[in-house]
Amino acid sequence: MLRNFLFGANLFVRSCPGKQPSFKPLSSSLLLGDNRVLAFKTLYGADFAAPFPQDVKLRSPLRNKEQCDPADLPTLYKHAFNRVGEKRLNDTVLHMKERVAGKIGNANNNAFKLRKLFAMYDTQKTGLIDVEDFRVVSESYGMQLDDDSILALFSRYDRDAIGAIPYRDLMKDLLDEDSYALFCGRDDR
């Protein structure tokens, strides 16, 4: 059998009569890329945990809890809401809605991963998330919010002024109906 070697695209290509030429180099052992690189494994495929226990609540708008009285929360919420304003708060919620929809739309299980992220910080399984944990969750999901925006958002959802919001109510407003069903799973159907 006569074999011709052609030079194309800087690769030696073997051409056999009656067969299509292959552009795979003769010395290549990588068929579809390097199997050491996991192209479809994302950050959301990993567990959401801080590397060290002391880093779990590193940043917080209410850093000095011993100096913060729970009776002051309605005043904090009101001042933050007045600084932010209704229009900017609505824009923040709309931006969060678009950001979450973009992240959720990438794959079917991303809503479940979002619930898993909230559940990791809801250690007592109350369905509530406090200000510090909400900041960490939002930043890990790619949304950087300033302290006033977070407190203004809490003024909308923390009706009892306990310093925590029911994250299912927030997600019900941020997600569409189908994504919210995926977010809830079998818990709230």
URPECOR-V795933 format. One record per helix or strand of 3 or more residues. SS is the DSSP state (H for helix, E for strand). FROM is the first residue (numbers start at 1). TO is the last residue. If there is no record, write none. Layout:
ss=[SS & SS]
from=[FROM & FROM]
to=[TO & TO]
This chain:
ss=[E & E & H & H & H & H & H & H & E & H & H & E & H & H]
from=[4 & 11 & 43 & 53 & 65 & 70 & 86 & 110 & 128 & 131 & 147 & 164 & 167 & 177]
to=[8 & 15 & 45 & 55 & 67 & 84 & 104 & 121 & 130 & 140 & 157 & 166 & 174 & 184]
